[in-house]
Amino acid sequence: MREKAAKRFGRNLFMARRRAGYSQEELAALCSLHRTEIGLVENGRRLPRVDTLVKLVSALEVKADDLLRGIEWALPTPSRPGSFCVAVPA
């Protein structure tokens, strides 16, 4: 499920970046990140650390909820260890 969460986050980031009118390179510069980091996150190959999330929401002038939309944490049960869940978009 972590992979689905990473893909959802990446899609949310891509859409927010495009709405803001930034290229990956421009967003990376604003966040003091490397462009490849933005690409890895957008492609769902990496979930960002909290400090990176803060940089992204600051640069894009969005709420963290906008980038986390559709991602939830499932509480662990005996049959299912805690994991990320991806909510089905409405």
GILIN-V425940 format. One record per pair of residues at least 4 apart in sequence whose ideal C-beta (glycine too) atoms are under 6 Angstrom apart, sorted by the first residue. I is the first residue (numbers start at 1). J is the second residue. If there is no record, write none. Layout:
BEGIN
I:J  I:J
END
This chain:
BEGIN
1:83  1:84  2:84  4:86  5:71  5:84  5:86  6:44  6:47  7:44  8:70  8:71  8:86  10:41  10:42  10:43  10:44  12:67  12:69  13:41  13:42  13:67  14:42  16:60  16:62  16:66  17:22  17:27  20:60  22:26  22:27  24:35  24:38  24:39  25:35  27:38  28:33  28:34  28:35  28:38  30:59  31:55  31:59  33:37  40:45  40:46  41:46  41:48  48:52  48:53  56:60  57:62  57:64  62:66  64:68  70:86  70:87  70:89  72:85  72:87  74:83  74:85  76:81  76:82
END
